Amino acid sequence: MKKIENKTLTRAEEQIMQKLWKLKKAYVKEIIDLLPNPKPAYNTVSTIVRILESKGFVGHISHGKTHEYYPLITQKDYRKKAFNRLFKNYFSNSYASLTSFLTQNQDMSLEDLEEMRKALESEIEKKSKS
């Protein structure tokens, strides 16, 4: 598998990956079927899938002249890499900055804040025991 540590996805590439993660493996037509209207052209999606393959995000199995594509990275792993990039570039690796942004700028409901507090308290408890 190619190293994808510093590779990012464009919005269109990420949209295709989201569908491929959902399908697990698929032909281009099956990916298109899951995309919202207006549907992009077959050649457009095929080109994006080949770009994803060249970047190391997607692999394929040949079936004659057609290819069945599958993700080479899990959605969870990509999410972690994307978040770490965002965290570093926009919050200077500061959890305080991230928390401030989330709580002050995202119009979070009281319920959302309570859920966040419970998650934090749970993690604090786990870490204090280890």
C-alpha positions as CSV (number, residue, x, y, z in Angstrom):
1,M,0.0,0.0,0.0
2,K,1.2,3.5,-0.9
3,K,2.0,5.9,1.9
4,I,-0.8,8.4,2.2
5,E,0.3,10.2,5.4
6,N,0.4,13.7,3.8
7,K,-2.1,13.1,1.0
8,T,-5.4,14.9,1.2
9,L,-8.6,14.4,-0.7
10,T,-10.4,17.0,-2.7
11,R,-14.1,17.5,-2.0
12,A,-15.1,15.3,-5.0
13,E,-12.6,12.6,-4.1
14,E,-13.9,12.6,-0.5
15,Q,-17.4,12.3,-1.8
16,I,-16.5,9.2,-3.9
17,M,-14.6,7.7,-1.0
18,Q,-17.6,8.1,1.3
19,K,-19.7,6.1,-1.2
20,L,-16.9,3.5,-1.6
21,W,-16.6,3.1,2.2
22,K,-20.3,2.5,2.3
23,L,-20.3,-0.1,-0.5
24,K,-17.0,-1.8,0.6
25,K,-16.3,-2.6,-3.1
26,A,-18.0,-1.3,-6.2
27,Y,-18.0,-0.7,-9.9
28,V,-18.1,3.0,-11.1
29,K,-21.8,2.7,-12.0
30,E,-22.6,1.5,-8.4
31,I,-20.8,4.6,-7.0
32,I,-22.7,6.9,-9.4
33,D,-26.0,5.3,-8.3
34,L,-25.3,6.5,-4.7
35,L,-24.4,10.1,-5.7
36,P,-26.9,12.8,-5.4
37,N,-28.6,14.4,-8.5
38,P,-27.6,15.7,-10.8
39,K,-25.4,12.6,-11.3
40,P,-21.9,13.3,-12.6
41,A,-20.8,11.7,-15.9
42,Y,-19.5,8.2,-15.8
43,N,-16.1,9.4,-17.2
44,T,-15.8,12.0,-14.4
45,V,-16.3,9.5,-11.6
46,S,-14.0,7.0,-13.4
47,T,-11.3,9.6,-13.5
48,I,-11.7,10.5,-9.9
49,V,-11.5,6.8,-8.9
50,R,-8.3,6.4,-10.9
51,I,-6.9,9.5,-9.2
52,L,-7.8,8.0,-5.8
53,E,-6.0,4.8,-6.9
54,S,-2.9,6.7,-7.9
55,K,-2.9,8.4,-4.5
56,G,-3.1,5.0,-2.8
57,F,-6.6,5.3,-1.4
58,V,-8.2,2.8,-3.7
59,G,-7.3,-0.6,-5.2
60,H,-9.1,-2.6,-7.9
61,I,-9.8,-6.1,-9.1
62,S,-10.0,-6.5,-12.9
63,H,-13.0,-8.4,-14.3
64,G,-12.2,-8.4,-18.0
65,K,-12.4,-4.8,-19.2
66,T,-14.1,-3.5,-16.1
67,H,-12.7,-2.8,-12.6
68,E,-14.2,-3.4,-9.2
69,Y,-12.8,-0.8,-6.8
70,Y,-12.3,-1.1,-3.0
71,P,-10.8,1.3,-0.4
72,L,-7.2,0.7,0.8
73,I,-7.7,2.9,3.9
74,T,-10.6,2.7,6.3
75,Q,-12.9,5.6,6.9
76,K,-11.8,5.6,10.5
77,D,-8.1,5.9,9.6
78,Y,-8.8,8.7,7.1
79,R,-10.9,10.5,9.6
80,K,-8.1,10.4,12.1
81,K,-5.6,11.7,9.6
82,A,-7.9,14.4,8.4
83,F,-8.7,15.5,11.9
84,N,-5.1,15.6,13.0
85,R,-4.3,17.8,10.0
86,L,-7.2,20.1,10.8
87,F,-6.2,20.2,14.5
88,K,-2.6,21.0,13.7
89,N,-3.3,23.6,11.0
90,Y,-6.3,25.4,12.5
91,F,-6.0,24.9,16.3
92,S,-2.2,24.8,16.7
93,N,-2.5,21.4,18.4
94,S,-4.4,23.1,21.2
95,Y,-7.3,21.3,22.8
96,A,-8.3,24.5,24.6
97,S,-8.5,26.3,21.2
98,L,-10.6,23.4,19.8
99,T,-12.9,23.3,22.8
100,S,-13.4,27.1,22.7
101,F,-14.2,27.0,19.0
102,L,-16.7,24.1,19.4
103,T,-18.5,25.6,22.4
104,Q,-18.5,29.2,21.3
105,N,-18.8,29.2,17.6
106,Q,-20.9,26.2,16.7
107,D,-24.2,27.0,18.4
108,M,-24.2,23.8,20.4
109,S,-27.3,22.9,22.3
110,L,-27.3,22.3,26.1
111,E,-27.8,18.6,25.2
112,D,-24.6,18.6,23.0
113,L,-22.6,20.3,25.7
114,E,-23.8,17.7,28.2
115,E,-22.8,14.9,25.9
116,M,-19.4,16.5,25.5
117,R,-19.0,16.9,29.2
118,K,-19.9,13.2,29.8
119,A,-17.4,12.1,27.2
120,L,-14.7,14.2,28.8
121,E,-15.5,13.0,32.3
122,S,-15.4,9.4,31.1
123,E,-12.0,9.9,29.5
124,I,-10.6,11.7,32.6
125,E,-11.8,8.8,34.8
126,K,-10.1,6.2,32.4
127,K,-6.8,8.2,32.4
128,S,-6.8,8.7,36.1
129,K,-7.0,5.0,36.7
130,S,-4.1,4.1,34.4
